[in-house]
């Protein structure tokens, strides 16, 4: 199941975006190393700046892979933007926010460096990240299954 594969990546230390996107490498015809590199900068709300959730970013990348526009025409762009907005609404309905900072209940003025937190049992227990990864992997599986 894709949720388990995404969770496995996450528990191996990969960021949320990598975990979701790389879980679908085979379905997208990508080598694993490529599927891990493409979303690498999108974790922890883009470069650990705590913006848009990395798991959601991974989901959006899968959506773009499947349904992304191949022209610059407004109607083509509108289709992927609409799908992304629908996915964002579903994510917000489930988790309350699309922002990593808010999901982690971090103060707006908290200053964090680029160094990731150590991964341990307390880390995993204190965050919704694992649930976000599983949710986004489930939505990504739906997108790839629909022709």
Phi, psi and omega per residue, in radians:
X1 nan 2.484 -3.096
X2 -1.098 -0.613 3.134
X3 -1.080 -0.694 -3.140
X4 -1.189 -0.710 3.132
X5 -1.131 -0.759 3.100
X6 -1.100 -0.742 3.114
X7 -1.099 -0.672 3.101
X8 -1.069 -0.799 3.083
X9 -1.030 -0.787 -3.111
X10 -1.073 -0.751 -3.133
X11 -1.331 -0.181 3.005
X12 -1.528 -0.023 3.059
X13 1.848 -0.013 3.109
X14 -1.314 2.683 -3.123
X15 -1.288 3.001 -3.055
X16 -1.049 -0.772 -3.129
X17 -1.117 -0.786 3.105
X18 -1.065 -0.736 -3.076
X19 -1.068 -0.768 3.140
X20 -1.246 -0.902 -3.044
X21 -1.132 -0.822 -3.080
X22 -1.173 -0.408 3.107
X23 -1.076 -0.309 -3.095
X24 -1.991 0.298 -3.103
X25 -0.945 -0.859 -3.103
X26 -1.081 -0.769 -3.138
X27 -1.108 -0.521 -3.130
X28 -1.617 -0.036 3.125
X29 1.266 0.510 -3.124
X30 -1.890 2.490 2.982
X31 -1.143 2.600 -3.107
X32 -0.964 -0.756 -3.098
X33 -1.097 -0.628 3.084
X34 -1.174 -0.765 -3.132
X35 -1.172 -0.372 3.051
X36 -1.520 -0.566 -3.117
X37 -1.297 -0.761 -3.051
X38 -0.935 -0.867 -3.101
X39 -1.585 0.117 -3.014
X40 -0.971 -0.659 -3.091
X41 -1.409 -0.128 -3.030
X42 -1.591 -0.033 -3.113
X43 -1.267 2.743 3.090
X44 0.981 0.696 3.105
X45 1.271 0.743 -3.138
X46 1.216 1.719 3.073
X47 1.097 0.507 -3.110
X48 1.061 0.569 3.064
X49 -1.692 0.000 3.005
X50 1.134 0.605 3.042
X51 -1.507 -2.299 -3.127
X52 -1.040 2.324 -3.111
X53 -0.857 2.318 3.134
X54 -1.110 -0.648 3.108
X55 -1.074 -0.726 3.101
X56 -1.149 -0.679 3.096
X57 -1.040 -0.734 3.088
X58 -1.077 -0.729 3.083
X59 -1.081 -0.769 3.138
X60 -1.093 -0.624 3.099
X61 -1.153 -0.696 3.085
X62 -1.120 -0.755 3.112
X63 -1.053 -0.743 3.110
X64 -1.137 -0.671 3.096
X65 -1.046 -0.765 -3.073
X66 -1.378 -0.727 -2.968
X67 -2.203 0.213 -3.085
X68 -1.128 2.611 -3.135
X69 -1.242 2.519 3.112
X70 -1.961 0.097 3.037
X71 -2.279 2.970 3.072
X72 -1.620 0.189 -3.095
X73 -1.197 2.393 -3.129
X74 -0.947 -0.718 -3.125
X75 -1.117 -0.651 3.108
X76 -1.175 -0.740 3.117
X77 -1.169 -0.651 -3.112
X78 -1.059 -0.657 -3.120
X79 -1.065 -0.826 -3.126
X80 -1.271 -0.593 3.080
X81 -1.123 -0.701 3.130
X82 -1.135 -0.772 3.102
X83 -1.060 -0.771 3.141
X84 -1.076 -0.703 3.110
X85 -1.141 -0.681 3.102
X86 -1.122 -0.743 3.105
X87 -1.124 -0.696 3.120
X88 -1.106 -0.710 3.127
X89 -1.124 -0.727 3.099
X90 -1.106 -0.710 3.125
X91 -1.125 -0.817 3.129
X92 -1.072 -0.686 3.125
X93 -1.093 -0.613 -3.124
X94 -1.395 -0.692 -2.977
X95 -2.050 -0.167 3.080
X96 1.589 -0.322 -3.118
X97 -2.785 2.782 3.053
X98 -1.810 -0.120 -3.045
X99 -1.621 2.184 3.121
X100 -0.913 -0.814 -3.112
X101 -0.985 -0.759 -3.135
X102 -1.273 -0.668 3.117
X103 -1.079 -0.590 -3.136
X104 -1.607 0.002 -3.134
X105 1.001 0.750 3.103
X106 -1.605 2.473 3.093
X107 -1.131 2.579 -3.106
X108 -0.997 -0.612 -3.078
X109 -1.624 0.124 3.121
X110 -1.124 2.284 3.124
X111 -1.791 2.088 3.100
X112 -2.139 2.514 3.065
X113 -1.491 -3.013 -3.129
X114 -1.389 -0.266 -3.084
X115 -1.219 2.119 3.134
X116 -1.170 2.721 3.050
X117 -1.206 2.676 3.037
X118 -1.187 2.384 3.114
X119 -1.562 2.097 3.067
X120 -2.647 -3.105 -3.076
X121 -1.037 -0.711 3.134
X122 -1.118 -0.697 3.103
X123 -1.002 -0.917 -3.085
X124 -1.151 -0.637 -3.097
X125 -1.270 -0.448 -3.020
X126 -1.608 -0.005 -3.021
X127 -2.231 2.671 3.049
X128 -1.495 0.044 -2.987
X129 -0.968 -0.755 3.136
X130 -1.061 -0.717 3.102
X131 -1.195 -0.655 3.099
X132 -1.110 -0.747 3.115
X133 -1.069 -0.811 -3.130
X134 -1.113 -0.746 3.123
X135 -1.060 -0.841 -3.105
X136 -1.183 -0.622 3.079
X137 -1.133 -0.670 3.107
X138 -1.114 -0.781 3.114
X139 -1.141 -0.689 3.119
X140 -1.110 -0.690 3.104
X141 -1.082 -0.710 3.087
X142 -1.073 -0.766 -3.130
X143 -1.078 -0.809 -3.107
X144 -1.232 -0.467 -3.139
X145 -1.332 -0.468 -3.136
X146 -1.506 2.222 -3.106
X147 -1.328 nan nan
